[in-house]
Amino acid sequence: MAKQLANKAKKLYRNATVATGVLIATTPMAFAADGDFDLTTGLVATSVIAGIVGAATLKALPTFTAWGVRKALSMLR
């Protein structure tokens, strides 16, 4: 019972950490160049990233990130 509770607490902590990271990562995207807050851009960016994180397991996230980095670098060529 205690081990099960500890595993649930770890899972909750990981999910909260990911959610906080997504919020921190997407907040700058919500600000326009002139410093005005653009709510639509912020909500879209947050929704997209939260959807990706929600759909993928945390184990698959590094693979997805590596694919994104390779794709971005190939677009720069």
HELIX and SHEET records of a PDB file:
HELIX    1   1 ALA A    2  THR A   26  1                                  25    
HELIX    2   2 PRO A   28  ALA A   30  5                                   3    
HELIX    3   3 LEU A   39  ALA A   55  1                                  17    
HELIX    4   4 LEU A   61  LEU A   76  1                                  16    
END                                                                             
